[in-house]
């Protein structure tokens, strides 16, 4: 069975056929680093990390780039409010993003390009667009307007194809004041002037900085090529960001295709409501990580199909934690078994992932595989464990030691592992002395602190609730 992916451009699923089977290329839009990221920012990272894992299983070389936007008006505004340098602010939040994403079991992308490290490439692309008649520099002598370079959307016959909007529809829905220096109201900025107290770079059009859309086009061209296999991001980026990326890149490359497949994940809602600043219901990843292991957040994100809207709330998070407890519980009983190397290409879970990343089905299959492992005997247990872990690894799940999973703090008591072990030793001594009331008292003491004891022939194990 081959990999099929839903292409936003065609509004249909299609067989994935890479431009070069020896070098698969994928680009995903990363964060603008002026704050900690919320759970909505984490969804594309998890979704496309899962696709990255799957592609690596299918092809020998996968080049996955996810950028960092470290120059933007939001960054400039926040830095000014905090009274610190833009580079200091952006570096701090870029590092925070990496930490949050690592906590969600995301692999590091092959390439992490920073916008400010690609200014020469951006200037070069703008110059080519002007030369080819797809962009124009404002030269009207009006102070404050000089130094702008805009893309002429009417120069591209199929502009709006990705979002399926006509130019008339775009303008009819626009509620922003149109700048006087635009030749056409729908034209967008490639380069804009910077004031003396703003970050800027010298260019043929004066000191300035790039437009947001331009950054991704230039970074893709440098690191992945003129045409790439997959371009991904959140649904909110379809228009205008991805539409404008297509315009810039296709016109700079004489009409050659930009991305063969466009993939977009759906929105996340919080307790049934759209996540928005006005409602004040943003859920920051680092705040959630204080309450739940990162793998719980990842499990929740993968429990819904990536193209669907997803509801996010405490009930779902608690349920995901219990589900992972079940899976790790099965693994905990098999710690003495070495997982065998197995071929999972014929498994239902693997086929589900090949079918446009159907992670909800793959997760349900994980539980089935875990039950099969638990029921297996003899040599078949090693094979069953191998199948379970191989499928889980493709989704970035079950990445921890089973014993460590249950002994990790769960936001309750601050009692340490050493203190727990000391109390268990005290209980064992009480049992040896036939002081069963004392032993029961220790069990109840631990239970009150959120620690559950599990006795077996092999001894006493514990887990936090």
C-alpha positions as CSV (number, residue, x, y, z in Angstrom):
1,X,0.0,0.0,0.0
2,X,1.3,3.5,-0.9
3,X,1.1,6.8,1.0
4,X,-1.9,9.0,0.1
5,X,-2.2,12.5,1.3
6,X,-5.0,15.1,1.1
7,X,-3.9,18.0,-1.2
8,X,-5.6,21.3,-0.3
9,X,-4.8,22.5,-3.8
10,X,-7.0,19.8,-5.4
11,X,-9.3,19.3,-2.5
12,X,-8.8,15.5,-2.8
13,X,-6.5,12.7,-1.6
14,X,-3.8,11.7,-4.0
15,X,-1.0,9.2,-4.2
16,X,2.3,10.7,-2.9
17,X,4.9,10.5,-5.6
18,X,8.1,12.4,-4.6
19,X,10.0,14.5,-7.2
20,X,13.1,12.5,-6.2
21,X,12.6,9.3,-4.2
22,X,16.2,9.6,-2.9
23,X,15.5,13.1,-1.4
24,X,12.0,13.9,-0.2
25,X,11.4,17.6,0.7
26,X,8.9,19.0,3.2
27,X,8.5,22.5,4.6
28,X,6.3,23.6,7.5
29,X,5.7,27.1,8.7
30,X,7.1,27.6,12.1
31,X,6.4,30.2,14.8
32,X,6.9,33.9,15.0
33,X,8.9,34.1,18.2
34,X,7.6,36.9,20.4
35,X,5.9,34.8,23.1
36,X,5.5,31.2,24.4
37,X,3.4,29.1,22.0
38,X,-0.1,27.9,22.6
39,X,-1.6,24.5,21.9
40,X,-2.8,25.6,18.5
41,X,0.8,26.2,17.5
42,X,1.7,22.7,18.7
43,X,-0.8,20.9,16.5
44,X,1.1,21.4,13.2
45,X,4.4,20.6,14.9
46,X,3.0,17.2,16.1
47,X,1.1,16.4,12.9
48,X,4.0,17.1,10.6
49,X,6.5,15.4,12.9
50,X,4.3,12.3,12.6
51,X,4.5,12.6,8.8
52,X,8.2,13.2,9.0
53,X,8.6,9.9,11.0
54,X,6.4,8.1,8.4
55,X,8.4,9.5,5.4
56,X,11.6,8.5,7.1
57,X,10.3,4.9,7.3
58,X,9.5,5.0,3.5
59,X,12.4,6.9,2.0
60,X,16.2,7.0,2.6
61,X,16.6,10.8,2.8
62,X,13.9,13.2,4.1
63,X,14.7,16.9,4.2
64,X,12.2,18.5,6.7
65,X,12.5,22.3,7.2
66,X,10.5,24.2,9.8
67,X,11.5,27.9,10.0
68,X,11.8,30.5,12.8
69,X,10.4,33.9,12.0
70,X,12.6,36.2,14.0
71,X,11.9,39.5,12.4
72,X,8.3,40.8,12.5
73,X,6.3,43.8,13.7
74,X,4.9,41.7,16.6
75,X,8.4,40.9,17.7
76,X,9.5,44.6,17.4
77,X,6.4,45.8,19.4
78,X,7.0,43.3,22.2
79,X,10.7,44.0,22.4
80,X,10.0,47.7,22.7
81,X,7.4,47.2,25.4
82,X,9.9,45.1,27.4
83,X,12.8,47.4,26.7
84,X,15.1,44.7,25.3
85,X,16.9,43.9,22.0
86,X,14.8,42.1,19.3
87,X,17.5,39.4,18.9
88,X,17.5,38.7,22.7
89,X,13.7,38.4,22.7
90,X,13.5,36.2,19.6
91,X,16.3,33.9,20.8
92,X,14.7,33.4,24.2
93,X,11.3,32.4,22.7
94,X,12.9,30.3,19.9
95,X,14.6,28.3,22.6
96,X,11.4,28.1,24.6
97,X,9.6,26.8,21.5
98,X,12.3,24.1,21.0
99,X,11.9,23.0,24.6
100,X,8.1,22.8,24.4
101,X,8.2,20.9,21.1
102,X,10.8,18.4,22.5
103,X,8.6,17.8,25.5
104,X,5.8,16.7,23.0
105,X,8.3,14.1,21.6
106,X,8.8,16.0,18.4
107,X,12.0,15.2,16.5
108,X,14.2,18.1,15.5
109,X,13.6,19.0,11.8
110,X,16.5,18.4,9.4
111,X,16.7,22.2,8.8
112,X,15.7,25.1,11.1
113,X,16.2,28.2,9.0
114,X,16.0,31.7,10.7
115,X,14.5,34.5,8.6
116,X,17.2,37.0,9.6
117,X,19.9,34.7,8.3
118,X,18.4,34.8,4.7
119,X,18.1,38.5,4.0
120,X,20.4,38.4,0.9
121,X,18.3,35.6,-0.6
122,X,15.1,37.6,0.0
123,X,16.6,40.7,-1.6
124,X,17.6,38.6,-4.6
125,X,14.1,37.1,-5.0
126,X,12.5,40.6,-4.9
127,X,15.0,41.8,-7.6
128,X,14.0,38.9,-9.8
129,X,10.3,39.5,-9.4
130,X,10.7,43.2,-10.3
131,X,12.8,42.2,-13.4
132,X,10.2,39.7,-14.5
133,X,7.4,42.2,-14.2
134,X,5.7,40.7,-11.1
135,X,6.7,43.3,-8.6
136,X,7.2,47.1,-8.4
137,X,9.1,49.5,-6.2
138,X,7.1,52.6,-5.0
139,X,8.8,55.6,-6.5
140,X,6.3,58.5,-6.0
141,X,8.4,60.8,-3.9
142,X,6.0,60.7,-1.0
143,X,7.8,60.5,2.4
144,X,7.0,57.2,4.2
145,X,6.0,55.5,1.1
146,X,9.3,55.3,-0.7
147,X,11.2,52.0,-0.2
148,X,8.1,49.8,-0.5
149,X,8.2,46.9,-3.0
150,X,4.9,45.1,-3.7
151,X,3.9,42.0,-5.6
152,X,1.5,42.7,-8.4
153,X,-1.2,40.0,-8.0
154,X,-2.8,40.8,-11.3
155,X,0.4,39.7,-13.1
156,X,-0.3,36.1,-12.0
157,X,-3.3,34.6,-13.9
158,X,-4.1,31.9,-11.4
159,X,-3.5,33.9,-8.2
160,X,-6.0,32.6,-5.6
161,X,-6.0,29.0,-6.8
162,X,-5.1,27.5,-3.4
163,X,-7.7,29.3,-1.5
164,X,-10.1,29.2,-4.4
165,X,-10.8,32.9,-4.2
166,X,-11.1,35.3,-7.2
167,X,-9.5,38.7,-7.0
168,X,-13.0,40.3,-6.8
169,X,-14.0,38.0,-3.9
170,X,-10.8,38.9,-2.0
171,X,-11.4,42.6,-2.4
172,X,-15.0,42.4,-1.5
173,X,-14.2,40.6,1.7
174,X,-11.4,43.0,2.7
175,X,-12.1,45.6,5.4
176,X,-8.7,47.2,5.6
177,X,-7.8,50.6,4.2
178,X,-5.9,50.3,1.0
179,X,-2.5,52.1,0.9
180,X,-2.4,54.8,-1.7
181,X,0.9,53.6,-3.1
182,X,-0.6,50.3,-4.3
183,X,-1.2,49.9,-8.0
184,X,-4.0,47.4,-7.1
185,X,-5.7,47.0,-3.8
186,X,-4.8,43.3,-3.5
187,X,-1.0,43.8,-4.0
188,X,1.0,42.7,-1.0
189,X,4.3,43.8,0.5
190,X,7.6,42.1,-0.4
191,X,9.9,44.7,1.2
192,X,9.1,47.7,3.4
193,X,11.2,50.6,4.7
194,X,12.5,50.7,8.3
195,X,12.7,53.8,10.5
196,X,16.1,54.6,12.1
197,X,15.0,53.0,15.3
198,X,13.8,49.8,13.6
199,X,15.8,46.8,12.4
200,X,16.7,47.0,8.8
201,X,19.0,45.9,6.1
202,X,20.4,47.8,3.1
203,X,18.8,47.0,-0.2
204,X,18.4,48.5,-3.7
205,X,15.2,50.1,-2.5
206,X,16.7,51.6,0.7
207,X,17.1,50.4,4.2
208,X,14.2,48.1,5.1
209,X,13.1,44.6,6.1
210,X,11.2,41.8,4.3
211,X,7.5,41.1,4.3
212,X,6.4,37.9,6.1
213,X,5.3,36.0,3.0
214,X,8.7,36.5,1.3
215,X,10.7,34.9,4.1
216,X,9.4,31.4,3.6
217,X,9.7,31.5,-0.2
218,X,13.4,32.5,0.0
219,X,14.2,29.9,2.7
220,X,12.5,27.1,0.8
221,X,14.4,28.1,-2.4
222,X,17.8,28.0,-0.6
223,X,17.4,24.8,1.4
224,X,14.9,22.6,-0.5
225,X,14.9,23.9,-4.1
226,X,12.5,25.6,-6.5
227,X,9.9,22.8,-6.3
228,X,9.2,20.8,-3.2
229,X,7.2,17.7,-2.4
230,X,5.1,18.9,0.6
231,X,4.3,22.2,2.1
232,X,2.4,22.2,5.4
233,X,0.9,24.5,8.1
234,X,-2.2,25.4,9.9
235,X,-5.5,26.0,8.1
236,X,-5.4,29.7,8.9
237,X,-2.3,30.1,6.7
238,X,-4.0,29.1,3.4
239,X,-4.8,32.7,2.7
240,X,-3.0,35.0,2.5
241,X,0.3,33.5,3.6
242,X,0.5,30.3,1.5
243,X,-1.3,31.9,-1.4
244,X,1.3,34.6,-1.5
245,X,4.1,32.2,-1.1
246,X,2.9,30.4,-4.3
247,X,2.7,33.7,-6.1
248,X,6.2,34.8,-5.2
249,X,7.9,31.4,-5.8
250,X,6.1,30.4,-9.0
251,X,6.7,33.8,-10.6
252,X,10.3,34.0,-9.5
253,X,10.8,30.5,-11.1
254,X,9.0,31.2,-14.4
255,X,5.9,29.4,-13.5
256,X,7.5,26.1,-12.3
257,X,5.4,24.3,-9.6
258,X,6.2,25.4,-6.0
259,X,4.8,22.5,-3.9
260,X,3.2,19.3,-5.2
261,X,1.1,18.7,-2.1
262,X,-0.3,21.3,0.3
263,X,-1.4,20.0,3.7
264,X,-3.2,22.0,6.4
265,X,-4.3,20.9,9.9
266,X,-7.6,22.1,11.4
267,X,-8.1,24.5,14.3
268,X,-8.2,23.6,18.0
269,X,-11.1,24.7,20.1
270,X,-11.0,25.0,23.9
271,X,-14.0,23.4,25.7
272,X,-16.1,23.9,22.6
273,X,-15.2,27.5,21.9
274,X,-12.7,28.9,19.3
275,X,-9.4,29.8,20.9
276,X,-9.0,33.5,20.7
277,X,-7.5,36.5,22.5
278,X,-10.9,38.1,23.0
279,X,-12.2,35.1,24.9
280,X,-9.0,34.8,26.9
281,X,-9.0,31.0,26.4
282,X,-5.5,30.5,25.0
283,X,-3.8,27.4,26.5
284,X,-0.1,27.8,26.5
285,X,1.9,24.6,26.0
286,X,4.3,25.3,28.9
287,X,1.3,25.9,31.3
288,X,-0.2,22.6,30.2
289,X,3.1,20.8,30.6
290,X,3.0,21.8,34.3
291,X,-0.1,19.7,34.6
292,X,0.4,16.9,32.1
293,X,3.3,15.0,30.6
294,X,4.0,16.1,27.0
295,X,3.1,12.7,25.7
296,X,-0.5,13.2,26.9
297,X,-0.7,16.4,24.9
298,X,0.7,14.6,21.8
299,X,-1.8,11.7,22.3
300,X,-4.7,14.1,22.4
301,X,-3.6,15.9,19.2
302,X,-3.2,12.6,17.4
303,X,-6.5,11.3,18.7
304,X,-8.3,13.4,16.1
305,X,-7.7,13.4,12.4
306,X,-5.4,16.3,11.5
307,X,-7.8,17.9,9.1
308,X,-10.6,18.0,11.5
309,X,-11.4,20.7,14.1
310,X,-10.4,19.4,17.5
311,X,-11.8,20.2,20.9
312,X,-9.3,20.5,23.7
313,X,-10.2,20.3,27.4
314,X,-9.5,18.8,30.8
315,X,-11.8,15.8,30.3
316,X,-10.0,14.9,27.1
317,X,-6.6,15.3,28.6
318,X,-7.4,13.2,31.6
319,X,-8.9,10.5,29.4
320,X,-5.7,10.5,27.3
321,X,-3.6,10.2,30.4
322,X,-5.6,7.1,31.5
323,X,-5.2,5.6,28.0
324,X,-1.5,6.0,28.1
325,X,-1.5,4.5,31.6
326,X,-3.2,1.5,30.1
327,X,-0.6,1.1,27.3
328,X,2.4,1.7,29.6
329,X,0.8,-0.7,32.1
330,X,0.9,-3.5,29.5
331,X,4.5,-2.7,28.8
332,X,5.3,-2.6,32.5
333,X,4.4,-6.3,32.7
334,X,6.8,-7.1,29.8
335,X,10.0,-5.4,30.9
336,X,11.9,-8.6,30.9
337,X,11.1,-9.2,27.2
338,X,13.3,-7.8,24.5
339,X,11.3,-6.4,21.6
340,X,11.9,-8.2,18.3
341,X,12.6,-6.4,15.1
342,X,9.5,-6.9,13.0
343,X,7.9,-5.8,9.7
344,X,4.8,-3.8,10.3
345,X,4.0,-3.0,6.7
346,X,1.0,-5.4,6.7
347,X,-0.5,-4.1,10.0
348,X,-3.8,-2.3,10.0
349,X,-2.2,0.6,12.1
350,X,0.5,1.1,9.5
351,X,-2.0,1.1,6.6
352,X,-4.1,3.7,8.6
353,X,-1.1,6.0,8.8
354,X,-0.4,5.6,5.0
355,X,-4.1,6.7,4.4
356,X,-3.6,10.4,4.9
357,X,-2.2,10.1,8.5
358,X,-5.3,8.5,10.0
359,X,-3.9,8.6,13.5
360,X,-7.2,8.0,15.4
361,X,-7.4,4.5,13.7
362,X,-3.7,3.9,14.4
363,X,-4.2,4.8,18.1
364,X,-7.1,2.3,18.4
365,X,-4.8,-0.3,16.8
366,X,-2.1,0.5,19.4
367,X,-4.5,-0.7,22.2
368,X,-5.3,-3.8,20.2
369,X,-1.6,-4.6,19.8
370,X,-1.0,-4.0,23.5
371,X,-3.8,-6.5,24.4
372,X,-2.3,-9.0,21.9
373,X,1.1,-8.5,23.6
374,X,-0.3,-9.1,27.0
375,X,-2.0,-12.3,25.9
376,X,1.0,-13.7,24.0
377,X,3.2,-16.5,25.3
378,X,6.7,-17.6,24.7
379,X,8.6,-16.2,21.7
380,X,5.5,-14.5,20.3
381,X,5.6,-12.0,23.1
382,X,8.8,-10.5,21.7
383,X,7.2,-10.1,18.3
384,X,4.1,-8.7,19.7
385,X,6.1,-6.1,21.8
386,X,8.1,-5.3,18.7
387,X,4.9,-4.6,16.7
388,X,3.5,-2.4,19.4
389,X,6.6,-0.3,19.8
390,X,7.3,0.0,16.1
391,X,3.8,1.5,15.4
392,X,4.0,3.7,18.5
393,X,7.4,5.1,17.4
394,X,5.9,6.2,14.1
395,X,3.5,8.4,16.1
396,X,6.0,9.5,18.7
397,X,4.2,7.6,21.5
398,X,5.4,5.2,24.2
399,X,8.8,6.8,24.1
400,X,9.5,6.5,27.8
401,X,10.5,3.7,30.1
402,X,7.3,2.1,31.5
403,X,8.5,2.2,35.1
404,X,9.5,5.9,34.8
405,X,6.1,6.7,33.3
406,X,4.3,5.7,36.4
407,X,6.8,7.2,38.8
408,X,6.8,10.6,37.2
409,X,5.2,13.3,39.4
410,X,1.6,13.9,38.5
411,X,0.9,17.3,40.0
412,X,-0.1,16.0,43.4
413,X,2.2,15.4,46.3
414,X,5.8,16.5,46.1
415,X,7.0,13.3,47.8
416,X,10.2,12.1,46.1
417,X,10.9,8.7,44.7
418,X,13.5,8.1,47.4
419,X,10.9,8.9,50.1
420,X,8.4,6.5,48.5
421,X,10.9,3.7,48.3
422,X,11.8,4.3,52.0
423,X,8.1,4.0,53.0
424,X,7.8,0.8,50.9
425,X,10.8,-0.6,52.7
426,X,9.1,0.3,56.0
427,X,5.9,-1.5,54.9
428,X,7.9,-4.6,53.8
429,X,9.5,-4.7,57.3
430,X,6.1,-4.3,58.9
431,X,4.8,-7.3,56.9
432,X,7.9,-9.3,57.8
433,X,7.2,-8.5,61.4
434,X,3.6,-9.6,60.9
435,X,2.5,-6.0,61.7
436,X,-0.2,-6.0,59.1
437,X,-2.0,-3.0,60.5
438,X,1.3,-1.0,60.2
439,X,1.8,-2.2,56.7
440,X,-1.8,-1.2,55.8
441,X,-1.2,2.2,57.4
442,X,1.8,2.8,55.1
443,X,-0.2,1.8,52.1
444,X,-2.9,4.3,53.1
445,X,-0.4,7.0,53.8
446,X,1.1,6.6,50.3
447,X,-2.4,6.5,48.8
448,X,-3.3,9.8,50.5
449,X,-0.2,11.3,48.8
450,X,-1.3,10.0,45.3
451,X,0.9,6.9,45.2
452,X,-0.7,3.5,44.5
453,X,1.1,0.3,45.4
454,X,0.8,-2.9,43.3
455,X,2.0,-6.1,44.9
456,X,3.0,-9.2,42.8
457,X,5.2,-12.2,43.1
458,X,8.1,-10.1,41.8
459,X,7.7,-7.6,44.6
460,X,6.0,-4.2,45.1
461,X,5.7,-1.6,42.3
462,X,4.3,1.8,42.6
463,X,2.8,4.5,40.5
464,X,1.5,8.0,40.9
465,X,-2.1,8.9,40.3
